[in-house]
Amino acid sequence: MLLATDIGNSDIVFGLYADGTWRHVWRTPSLADKPATHYATQLRLWLLEANVRPDAVITTVLSSVVPPLTPTIQSVLQVLFAPEPIVVGPAVYPYLPLEVLRPYEIGTDLVANALAAYSRYRRNCVVVDFGTALSFTVVTGNGRIVGVSIAPGLRTAIHSLFTDTAQLPEVPIELPASALGTNTTQAIQVGVVLGYEGLIRFLIQRTRAELNGDCIAVATGGLSAAIPTLRDEFIDIIPSLTLDGIRQIGELSQAGIKAKAASTNAS
């Protein structure tokens, strides 16, 4: 079994993969002030409930965009499982069939998205990730990450209005029926949710134009189905895409490290 861990700004996602499928996916808030024992206890409980022994996990892969949490979760994985985790980052990118744009700057989750999309489609593709941030990662059919754009995520945008203004409430993420908001809730939904529909359509269309019309789009992330009118823009909506990419990075890195070691020993 392989355990992929995705540390995001809002949540940490653990995915247990075996026999070509994600057997279990667990999610917990990303809390930098919690000790390693907090996460270790939670992970042990999930494994127990799933009737999975820790020694059944033979590979662990860690992707993180929250640096303060990285050593905490890395230590949890080292304690609970025998293999040292493969940490997604510039050190393992040479093992991937990708040309990574600004490897020391780009988020590891975006590299995972690009690899998963490239492996699946082998076509120019923009991956729209509906997370804490709304990101657009463009990978070409020959495996080059050529560009990224980032905006506040849907929930982030709504929450910022709620926290930074005196009279605006936090509202549900729902697509309004009209662009004419007749109350405060509808007004925010028009500005954010309907507004984001236009933002996303425009950036996908602009990306396609800059790639001479040859570009598919795929959606991922927790809110990837939140705006149903965007469904026609996407060839697929794949909530597990980031985990798929993290898993593939782990597998390719492991194979590359073994091949390098064998070559060194042979020489």
LINMOWO-V387386 format. One record per residue. N is the residue number from 1. RES is the residue in one small letter. SS is DSSP state (h for helix, s for strand, l for the rest). Layout:
# LINMOWO-V387386
n=N res=RES ss=SS
n=N res=RES ss=SS
This chain:
# LINMOWO-V387386
n=1 res=m ss=l
n=2 res=l ss=s
n=3 res=l ss=s
n=4 res=a ss=s
n=5 res=t ss=s
n=6 res=d ss=s
n=7 res=i ss=s
n=8 res=g ss=l
n=9 res=n ss=l
n=10 res=s ss=l
n=11 res=d ss=s
n=12 res=i ss=s
n=13 res=v ss=s
n=14 res=f ss=s
n=15 res=g ss=s
n=16 res=l ss=s
n=17 res=y ss=s
n=18 res=a ss=s
n=19 res=d ss=l
n=20 res=g ss=l
n=21 res=t ss=s
n=22 res=w ss=s
n=23 res=r ss=s
n=24 res=h ss=s
n=25 res=v ss=s
n=26 res=w ss=s
n=27 res=r ss=s
n=28 res=t ss=s
n=29 res=p ss=s
n=30 res=s ss=l
n=31 res=l ss=l
n=32 res=a ss=l
n=33 res=d ss=l
n=34 res=k ss=l
n=35 res=p ss=l
n=36 res=a ss=h
n=37 res=t ss=h
n=38 res=h ss=h
n=39 res=y ss=h
n=40 res=a ss=h
n=41 res=t ss=h
n=42 res=q ss=h
n=43 res=l ss=h
n=44 res=r ss=h
n=45 res=l ss=h
n=46 res=w ss=h
n=47 res=l ss=h
n=48 res=l ss=h
n=49 res=e ss=h
n=50 res=a ss=l
n=51 res=n ss=l
n=52 res=v ss=l
n=53 res=r ss=l
n=54 res=p ss=h
n=55 res=d ss=h
n=56 res=a ss=h
n=57 res=v ss=l
n=58 res=i ss=l
n=59 res=t ss=s
n=60 res=t ss=s
n=61 res=v ss=s
n=62 res=l ss=s
n=63 res=s ss=s
n=64 res=s ss=s
n=65 res=v ss=l
n=66 res=v ss=l
n=67 res=p ss=h
n=68 res=p ss=h
n=69 res=l ss=h
n=70 res=t ss=h
n=71 res=p ss=h
n=72 res=t ss=h
n=73 res=i ss=h
n=74 res=q ss=h
n=75 res=s ss=h
n=76 res=v ss=h
n=77 res=l ss=h
n=78 res=q ss=h
n=79 res=v ss=h
n=80 res=l ss=h
n=81 res=f ss=l
n=82 res=a ss=l
n=83 res=p ss=l
n=84 res=e ss=l
n=85 res=p ss=l
n=86 res=i ss=s
n=87 res=v ss=s
n=88 res=v ss=l
n=89 res=g ss=l
n=90 res=p ss=h
n=91 res=a ss=h
n=92 res=v ss=h
n=93 res=y ss=h
n=94 res=p ss=l
n=95 res=y ss=l
n=96 res=l ss=l
n=97 res=p ss=l
n=98 res=l ss=l
n=99 res=e ss=s
n=100 res=v ss=l
n=101 res=l ss=l
n=102 res=r ss=l
n=103 res=p ss=l
n=104 res=y ss=l
n=105 res=e ss=l
n=106 res=i ss=l
n=107 res=g ss=l
n=108 res=t ss=h
n=109 res=d ss=h
n=110 res=l ss=h
n=111 res=v ss=h
n=112 res=a ss=h
n=113 res=n ss=h
n=114 res=a ss=h
n=115 res=l ss=h
n=116 res=a ss=h
n=117 res=a ss=h
n=118 res=y ss=h
n=119 res=s ss=h
n=120 res=r ss=h
n=121 res=y ss=h
n=122 res=r ss=l
n=123 res=r ss=l
n=124 res=n ss=l
n=125 res=c ss=s
n=126 res=v ss=s
n=127 res=v ss=s
n=128 res=v ss=s
n=129 res=d ss=s
n=130 res=f ss=s
n=131 res=g ss=l
n=132 res=t ss=l
n=133 res=a ss=s
n=134 res=l ss=s
n=135 res=s ss=s
n=136 res=f ss=s
n=137 res=t ss=s
n=138 res=v ss=s
n=139 res=v ss=s
n=140 res=t ss=l
n=141 res=g ss=l
n=142 res=n ss=l
n=143 res=g ss=l
n=144 res=r ss=s
n=145 res=i ss=s
n=146 res=v ss=s
n=147 res=g ss=s
n=148 res=v ss=s
n=149 res=s ss=s
n=150 res=i ss=s
n=151 res=a ss=s
n=152 res=p ss=s
n=153 res=g ss=l
n=154 res=l ss=h
n=155 res=r ss=h
n=156 res=t ss=h
n=157 res=a ss=h
n=158 res=i ss=h
n=159 res=h ss=h
n=160 res=s ss=h
n=161 res=l ss=h
n=162 res=f ss=h
n=163 res=t ss=h
n=164 res=d ss=h
n=165 res=t ss=l
n=166 res=a ss=l
n=167 res=q ss=l
n=168 res=l ss=l
n=169 res=p ss=l
n=170 res=e ss=l
n=171 res=v ss=l
n=172 res=p ss=l
n=173 res=i ss=l
n=174 res=e ss=l
n=175 res=l ss=l
n=176 res=p ss=l
n=177 res=a ss=l
n=178 res=s ss=l
n=179 res=a ss=l
n=180 res=l ss=l
n=181 res=g ss=l
n=182 res=t ss=l
n=183 res=n ss=l
n=184 res=t ss=h
n=185 res=t ss=h
n=186 res=q ss=h
n=187 res=a ss=h
n=188 res=i ss=h
n=189 res=q ss=h
n=190 res=v ss=h
n=191 res=g ss=h
n=192 res=v ss=h
n=193 res=v ss=h
n=194 res=l ss=h
n=195 res=g ss=h
n=196 res=y ss=h
n=197 res=e ss=h
n=198 res=g ss=h
n=199 res=l ss=h
n=200 res=i ss=h
n=201 res=r ss=h
n=202 res=f ss=h
n=203 res=l ss=h
n=204 res=i ss=h
n=205 res=q ss=h
n=206 res=r ss=h
n=207 res=t ss=h
n=208 res=r ss=h
n=209 res=a ss=h
n=210 res=e ss=h
n=211 res=l ss=l
n=212 res=n ss=l
n=213 res=g ss=l
n=214 res=d ss=l
n=215 res=c ss=l
n=216 res=i ss=s
n=217 res=a ss=s
n=218 res=v ss=s
n=219 res=a ss=s
n=220 res=t ss=s
n=221 res=g ss=l
n=222 res=g ss=l
n=223 res=l ss=l
n=224 res=s ss=l
n=225 res=a ss=l
n=226 res=a ss=l
n=227 res=i ss=l
n=228 res=p ss=h
n=229 res=t ss=h
n=230 res=l ss=h
n=231 res=r ss=h
n=232 res=d ss=h
n=233 res=e ss=h
n=234 res=f ss=l
n=235 res=i ss=l
n=236 res=d ss=s
n=237 res=i ss=s
n=238 res=i ss=l
n=239 res=p ss=l
n=240 res=s ss=l
n=241 res=l ss=h
n=242 res=t ss=h
n=243 res=l ss=h
n=244 res=d ss=h
n=245 res=g ss=h
n=246 res=i ss=h
n=247 res=r ss=h
n=248 res=q ss=h
n=249 res=i ss=h
n=250 res=g ss=h
n=251 res=e ss=h
n=252 res=l ss=h
n=253 res=s ss=h
n=254 res=q ss=h
n=255 res=a ss=h
n=256 res=g ss=h
n=257 res=i ss=h
n=258 res=k ss=h
n=259 res=a ss=h
n=260 res=k ss=h
n=261 res=a ss=h
n=262 res=a ss=h
n=263 res=s ss=h
n=264 res=t ss=h
n=265 res=n ss=h
n=266 res=a ss=h
n=267 res=s ss=l
